[in-house]
Amino acid sequence: MPEIQVKHVVSCSSEDSTHKAENLLKADTYRKWKASKPGEKQVSVILQLEKEEQIHSIDIGNEASAFVEVLVGHSTSASEQSFEVILVTSSFMSPSESKNGTNLNRVRMFGPDKLVKATAEKKWDRVKIVCTQPYNKNLVYGLSFIRLHSAPENKEESGSAGSSPKLTLLGHFKVKEEDPTGGTSLKPGSLFFSRGSVTSPK
């Protein structure tokens, strides 16, 4: 699925002097966005997309946030109140993980079935990410990365029978997209026709 390009950071509620919000624009997975100090009630960032896009899926790499919510809007809107939820508040760390400071960098991939359908069907050019960490006031939290994807093109959906599985770079990992047919694809009647094409020895 094509990755949606982010143009720049419109604003953010809080950012560390080293781990700035603009790090979310970069492919380097070791650069992340973090709040300026621990214990903040919530932090948010607004990103401007290159153009209006229909968001098909969202990949998020966490950085100590317990919950992450994603909203979308238009750059032409006069107020932030016009943002609509596309990904409802989702858990990235349990209360025990938050208190113990474990599993800080969980990665979650949200496909079309996880997004708010009515919102995902429209095109948007701004994305707002809201992070919270109510369980541990000593953690400085934020995001490691966020990747937005548009709907696959028709040729990508159909693919070719002989095409090899795609490799998608996601954070520190390469995710292999498996062939849904499970390898060699057989068309209806192909075995019959292949047998019929063999001539009998005379």
Secondary structure, 3 states (H helix, E strand, C coil): CCECCEEEEEEECCCCCCCCHHHHHCCCCCCCEECCCCCCCEEEEEEEEEEEECEEEEEEEEECCCEEEEEEECCCCCCHHHCEEEEEEEECCCHHHHHHCCCCCCEEEECHHHCCHHHHCCCEEEEEEEEECCCCCCCCCEEEEEEEEECCCHHHHHCCCCCCCEEEEECCEEEEECCCCCCCCCCCCHHHHHHHCCCCCC
